[in-house]
């Protein structure tokens, strides 16, 4: 593995061009010259149009929907830069797709998260920079260094500014698996924590069983790592309102928002949904309830620190970056 490049160059695929441009602007560099498109038969067409020999290259590409297209773009860009003698290649993946396929839930299931990690490593990446993997243990799927940033501090700061008085605020974890994330969020706001105990009969369908904690006449903030079809979060919002919550807000790092998500959220009693811009939200999915916060300052600082061989451990809690 190469340890350093002579200068920084930042390239981007098509998954989240706006975020890539914002990160490059924060660093004070233009995006690298590259054509990222498709041949007439649908195959990805990548051409790097500037010299990268010996450079410290960062490729910004979320593997969000269309996940397969964006993943292949990333792999081919890594290969092209490796063959162009880049000094070091860091795959900057704000949202790591396939992360939920991290174990064999039943017989003959693939572990796709590990396969994708192997593909990225084999393509030639020397390092991974990402945010809020579905479970932190996924870092162990990679055989190269992983810098894992967290989104909770950015989200918590938003609600700190929104709620001047937090005496009637409660943070709610939508399931037992999100308790650690929700606890960290609650500690930043210095408010109590409640937990929803639910059972999921099948994929993308959830059934709320019980709410542990007092939410009656409270302003509630639901905290999750991602929202996909919206079924889980909307069921949680409805359950909280039914037992007396005064207002319900929701937030997540990754707004996948696929299928009927926006319709469900728009029709629900949810006051506001706050996401981070690790995934681009199409214009047709933007509604008045949706607020997107930028992760560009955090990723820009992380990239500069990686290039300078400076510790980025403080960025894991985002204490000094807004």
LUMZAFI-99397 format. One record per residue (C-alpha): chain; residue number from 1; x negated, y, z; residue in one letter. Coordinates in steps of 0.5 Angstrom, whole numbers, plus 500, padded with zeros to 3 digits. Layout:
BEGIN
<pt A; NUM; <X; Y; Z>; a> ...
! end
This chain:
BEGIN
<pt A; 1; <500; 500; 500>; x> <pt A; 2; <497; 507; 498>; x> <pt A; 3; <497; 512; 504>; x> <pt A; 4; <497; 518; 501>; x> <pt A; 5; <498; 522; 495>; x> <pt A; 6; <494; 529; 492>; x> <pt A; 7; <500; 533; 492>; x> <pt A; 8; <508; 532; 493>; x> <pt A; 9; <513; 531; 487>; x> <pt A; 10; <520; 530; 487>; x> <pt A; 11; <524; 526; 482>; x> <pt A; 12; <532; 525; 483>; x> <pt A; 13; <537; 520; 479>; x> <pt A; 14; <544; 522; 478>; x> <pt A; 15; <547; 519; 484>; x> <pt A; 16; <546; 526; 488>; x> <pt A; 17; <543; 531; 484>; x> <pt A; 18; <546; 537; 488>; x> <pt A; 19; <543; 534; 494>; x> <pt A; 20; <536; 533; 491>; x> <pt A; 21; <536; 540; 488>; x> <pt A; 22; <537; 543; 495>; x> <pt A; 23; <532; 539; 498>; x> <pt A; 24; <527; 541; 493>; x> <pt A; 25; <529; 548; 494>; x> <pt A; 26; <528; 547; 502>; x> <pt A; 27; <521; 545; 500>; x> <pt A; 28; <519; 550; 495>; x> <pt A; 29; <518; 546; 489>; x> <pt A; 30; <522; 544; 483>; x> <pt A; 31; <525; 537; 481>; x> <pt A; 32; <520; 533; 477>; x> <pt A; 33; <521; 533; 470>; x> <pt A; 34; <525; 526; 468>; x> <pt A; 35; <530; 524; 463>; x> <pt A; 36; <535; 519; 467>; x> <pt A; 37; <541; 517; 462>; x> <pt A; 38; <543; 511; 459>; x> <pt A; 39; <542; 508; 452>; x> <pt A; 40; <548; 507; 447>; x> <pt A; 41; <549; 500; 450>; x> <pt A; 42; <549; 502; 457>; x> <pt A; 43; <542; 500; 460>; x> <pt A; 44; <539; 505; 464>; x> <pt A; 45; <534; 510; 460>; x> <pt A; 46; <528; 513; 464>; x> <pt A; 47; <523; 517; 462>; x> <pt A; 48; <518; 521; 466>; x> <pt A; 49; <516; 527; 463>; x> <pt A; 50; <510; 530; 467>; x> <pt A; 51; <503; 527; 470>; x> <pt A; 52; <504; 524; 477>; x> <pt A; 53; <497; 520; 477>; x> <pt A; 54; <495; 520; 484>; x> <pt A; 55; <501; 524; 487>; x> <pt A; 56; <505; 523; 493>; x> <pt A; 57; <512; 522; 489>; x> <pt A; 58; <519; 522; 493>; x> <pt A; 59; <525; 519; 489>; x> <pt A; 60; <532; 522; 492>; x> <pt A; 61; <537; 517; 490>; x> <pt A; 62; <543; 514; 494>; x> <pt A; 63; <546; 507; 492>; x> <pt A; 64; <553; 510; 493>; x> <pt A; 65; <558; 508; 488>; x> <pt A; 66; <557; 506; 482>; x> <pt A; 67; <552; 502; 487>; x> <pt A; 68; <550; 498; 481>; x> <pt A; 69; <548; 503; 476>; x> <pt A; 70; <545; 508; 482>; x> <pt A; 71; <541; 502; 484>; x> <pt A; 72; <538; 500; 477>; x> <pt A; 73; <536; 507; 476>; x> <pt A; 74; <532; 507; 483>; x> <pt A; 75; <529; 501; 481>; x> <pt A; 76; <527; 503; 474>; x> <pt A; 77; <524; 510; 476>; x> <pt A; 78; <520; 507; 482>; x> <pt A; 79; <517; 502; 476>; x> <pt A; 80; <516; 508; 471>; x> <pt A; 81; <512; 512; 477>; x> <pt A; 82; <508; 506; 479>; x> <pt A; 83; <506; 504; 472>; x> <pt A; 84; <504; 512; 471>; x> <pt A; 85; <499; 511; 477>; x> <pt A; 86; <503; 515; 482>; x> <pt A; 87; <499; 515; 489>; x> <pt A; 88; <505; 513; 493>; x> <pt A; 89; <512; 512; 492>; x> <pt A; 90; <517; 514; 497>; x> <pt A; 91; <524; 512; 496>; x> <pt A; 92; <529; 517; 499>; x> <pt A; 93; <536; 514; 500>; x> <pt A; 94; <540; 518; 504>; x> <pt A; 95; <546; 513; 503>; x> <pt A; 96; <543; 505; 503>; x> <pt A; 97; <549; 501; 499>; x> <pt A; 98; <550; 494; 500>; x> <pt A; 99; <548; 495; 508>; x> <pt A; 100; <555; 492; 510>; x> <pt A; 101; <553; 485; 507>; x> <pt A; 102; <547; 484; 512>; x> <pt A; 103; <549; 477; 514>; x> <pt A; 104; <553; 471; 513>; x> <pt A; 105; <560; 472; 515>; x> <pt A; 106; <562; 465; 512>; x> <pt A; 107; <559; 460; 509>; x> <pt A; 108; <556; 461; 502>; x> <pt A; 109; <556; 468; 503>; x> <pt A; 110; <550; 472; 500>; x> <pt A; 111; <546; 477; 505>; x> <pt A; 112; <546; 482; 499>; x> <pt A; 113; <542; 488; 504>; x> <pt A; 114; <536; 484; 504>; x> <pt A; 115; <536; 482; 497>; x> <pt A; 116; <537; 490; 495>; x> <pt A; 117; <531; 491; 500>; x> <pt A; 118; <527; 486; 497>; x> <pt A; 119; <528; 489; 490>; x> <pt A; 120; <526; 496; 492>; x> <pt A; 121; <520; 493; 495>; x> <pt A; 122; <518; 489; 489>; x> <pt A; 123; <519; 495; 484>; x> <pt A; 124; <514; 498; 487>; x> <pt A; 125; <516; 503; 493>; x> <pt A; 126; <511; 504; 499>; x> <pt A; 127; <516; 507; 504>; x> <pt A; 128; <523; 508; 505>; x> <pt A; 129; <526; 515; 508>; x> <pt A; 130; <534; 514; 509>; x> <pt A; 131; <539; 516; 514>; x> <pt A; 132; <544; 512; 519>; x> <pt A; 133; <543; 505; 516>; x> <pt A; 134; <550; 501; 518>; x> <pt A; 135; <546; 497; 523>; x> <pt A; 136; <539; 500; 525>; x> <pt A; 137; <536; 492; 525>; x> <pt A; 138; <537; 493; 517>; x> <pt A; 139; <530; 497; 518>; x> <pt A; 140; <527; 490; 519>; x> <pt A; 141; <529; 487; 512>; x> <pt A; 142; <524; 491; 509>; x> <pt A; 143; <517; 489; 509>; x> <pt A; 144; <514; 497; 508>; x> <pt A; 145; <515; 502; 513>; x> <pt A; 146; <522; 505; 514>; x> <pt A; 147; <523; 512; 517>; x> <pt A; 148; <530; 512; 519>; x> <pt A; 149; <534; 519; 520>; x> <pt A; 150; <540; 520; 524>; x> <pt A; 151; <546; 524; 523>; x> <pt A; 152; <550; 525; 530>; x> <pt A; 153; <546; 531; 532>; x> <pt A; 154; <548; 535; 525>; x> <pt A; 155; <555; 533; 526>; x> <pt A; 156; <555; 534; 534>; x> <pt A; 157; <552; 541; 533>; x> <pt A; 158; <558; 543; 528>; x> <pt A; 159; <563; 541; 533>; x> <pt A; 160; <559; 544; 539>; x> <pt A; 161; <560; 551; 535>; x> <pt A; 162; <568; 549; 533>; x> <pt A; 163; <570; 548; 540>; x> <pt A; 164; <567; 553; 545>; x> <pt A; 165; <571; 550; 551>; x> <pt A; 166; <570; 542; 551>; x> <pt A; 167; <574; 541; 557>; x> <pt A; 168; <579; 538; 554>; x> <pt A; 169; <575; 534; 548>; x> <pt A; 170; <574; 527; 548>; x> <pt A; 171; <569; 523; 543>; x> <pt A; 172; <572; 516; 541>; x> <pt A; 173; <569; 510; 538>; x> <pt A; 174; <573; 507; 533>; x> <pt A; 175; <570; 500; 535>; x> <pt A; 176; <566; 497; 540>; x> <pt A; 177; <560; 496; 534>; x> <pt A; 178; <560; 504; 534>; x> <pt A; 179; <559; 505; 542>; x> <pt A; 180; <552; 507; 542>; x> <pt A; 181; <553; 512; 536>; x> <pt A; 182; <559; 515; 539>; x> <pt A; 183; <556; 515; 546>; x> <pt A; 184; <550; 519; 543>; x> <pt A; 185; <555; 524; 540>; x> <pt A; 186; <559; 525; 547>; x> <pt A; 187; <552; 526; 551>; x> <pt A; 188; <551; 532; 546>; x> <pt A; 189; <558; 535; 547>; x> <pt A; 190; <557; 533; 554>; x> <pt A; 191; <564; 530; 554>; x> <pt A; 192; <567; 523; 556>; x> <pt A; 193; <568; 517; 551>; x> <pt A; 194; <573; 513; 550>; x> <pt A; 195; <573; 506; 546>; x> <pt A; 196; <578; 503; 541>; x> <pt A; 197; <579; 495; 541>; x> <pt A; 198; <581; 493; 534>; x> <pt A; 199; <581; 486; 530>; x> <pt A; 200; <580; 486; 523>; x> <pt A; 201; <584; 480; 520>; x> <pt A; 202; <580; 481; 513>; x> <pt A; 203; <576; 486; 509>; x> <pt A; 204; <578; 493; 509>; x> <pt A; 205; <584; 492; 513>; x> <pt A; 206; <584; 493; 521>; x> <pt A; 207; <589; 492; 527>; x> <pt A; 208; <588; 497; 533>; x> <pt A; 209; <589; 493; 539>; x> <pt A; 210; <588; 497; 545>; x> <pt A; 211; <585; 504; 547>; x> <pt A; 212; <580; 504; 553>; x> <pt A; 213; <580; 511; 556>; x> <pt A; 214; <584; 517; 557>; x> <pt A; 215; <586; 521; 551>; x> <pt A; 216; <593; 524; 553>; x> <pt A; 217; <593; 531; 551>; x> <pt A; 218; <586; 531; 549>; x> <pt A; 219; <583; 534; 543>; x> <pt A; 220; <579; 528; 540>; x> <pt A; 221; <573; 527; 536>; x> <pt A; 222; <573; 520; 532>; x> <pt A; 223; <565; 518; 530>; x> <pt A; 224; <563; 513; 525>; x> <pt A; 225; <557; 512; 521>; x> <pt A; 226; <561; 511; 514>; x> <pt A; 227; <569; 512; 512>; x> <pt A; 228; <570; 507; 506>; x> <pt A; 229; <578; 506; 504>; x> <pt A; 230; <580; 510; 510>; x> <pt A; 231; <584; 505; 513>; x> <pt A; 232; <580; 504; 520>; x> <pt A; 233; <580; 511; 521>; x> <pt A; 234; <587; 513; 519>; x> <pt A; 235; <590; 507; 524>; x> <pt A; 236; <586; 510; 529>; x> <pt A; 237; <588; 517; 528>; x> <pt A; 238; <595; 515; 528>; x> <pt A; 239; <594; 510; 535>; x> <pt A; 240; <591; 516; 538>; x> <pt A; 241; <597; 521; 536>; x> <pt A; 242; <602; 516; 539>; x> <pt A; 243; <599; 515; 546>; x> <pt A; 244; <599; 523; 547>; x> <pt A; 245; <592; 526; 543>; x> <pt A; 246; <593; 533; 542>; x> <pt A; 247; <589; 534; 536>; x> <pt A; 248; <585; 529; 532>; x> <pt A; 249; <578; 530; 528>; x> <pt A; 250; <574; 525; 525>; x> <pt A; 251; <567; 525; 523>; x> <pt A; 252; <562; 520; 519>; x> <pt A; 253; <555; 520; 516>; x> <pt A; 254; <557; 517; 509>; x> <pt A; 255; <564; 519; 506>; x> <pt A; 256; <564; 513; 501>; x> <pt A; 257; <572; 515; 501>; x> <pt A; 258; <574; 510; 496>; x> <pt A; 259; <580; 507; 493>; x> <pt A; 260; <586; 510; 497>; x> <pt A; 261; <582; 514; 502>; x> <pt A; 262; <583; 521; 500>; x> <pt A; 263; <591; 520; 500>; x> <pt A; 264; <591; 516; 507>; x> <pt A; 265; <587; 522; 510>; x> <pt A; 266; <591; 527; 507>; x> <pt A; 267; <598; 524; 509>; x> <pt A; 268; <595; 523; 516>; x> <pt A; 269; <596; 527; 522>; x> <pt A; 270; <588; 528; 522>; x> <pt A; 271; <586; 535; 523>; x> <pt A; 272; <579; 535; 520>; x> <pt A; 273; <574; 530; 517>; x> <pt A; 274; <567; 532; 517>; x> <pt A; 275; <562; 528; 513>; x> <pt A; 276; <555; 529; 511>; x> <pt A; 277; <553; 530; 504>; x> <pt A; 278; <549; 524; 503>; x> <pt A; 279; <554; 522; 498>; x> <pt A; 280; <557; 527; 493>; x> <pt A; 281; <564; 528; 493>; x> <pt A; 282; <568; 529; 486>; x> <pt A; 283; <572; 535; 485>; x> <pt A; 284; <578; 531; 485>; x> <pt A; 285; <577; 528; 492>; x> <pt A; 286; <576; 534; 495>; x> <pt A; 287; <582; 536; 500>; x> <pt A; 288; <583; 542; 505>; x> <pt A; 289; <581; 537; 511>; x> <pt A; 290; <575; 535; 508>; x> <pt A; 291; <568; 539; 511>; x> <pt A; 292; <561; 537; 508>; x> <pt A; 293; <555; 539; 512>; x> <pt A; 294; <548; 539; 509>; x> <pt A; 295; <543; 534; 510>; x> <pt A; 296; <538; 537; 506>; x> <pt A; 297; <534; 541; 511>; x> <pt A; 298; <533; 535; 515>; x> <pt A; 299; <530; 531; 509>; x> <pt A; 300; <526; 536; 507>; x> <pt A; 301; <522; 537; 513>; x> <pt A; 302; <522; 529; 513>; x> <pt A; 303; <518; 529; 506>; x> <pt A; 304; <514; 535; 508>; x> <pt A; 305; <512; 531; 515>; x> <pt A; 306; <511; 524; 511>; x> <pt A; 307; <506; 528; 506>; x> <pt A; 308; <502; 531; 511>; x> <pt A; 309; <501; 525; 515>; x> <pt A; 310; <505; 528; 521>; x> <pt A; 311; <510; 524; 526>; x> <pt A; 312; <517; 525; 524>; x> <pt A; 313; <519; 522; 531>; x> <pt A; 314; <523; 528; 533>; x> <pt A; 315; <527; 528; 527>; x> <pt A; 316; <530; 521; 529>; x> <pt A; 317; <534; 526; 534>; x> <pt A; 318; <534; 532; 530>; x> <pt A; 319; <532; 536; 536>; x> <pt A; 320; <528; 542; 532>; x> <pt A; 321; <531; 542; 525>; x> <pt A; 322; <538; 545; 523>; x> 
! end
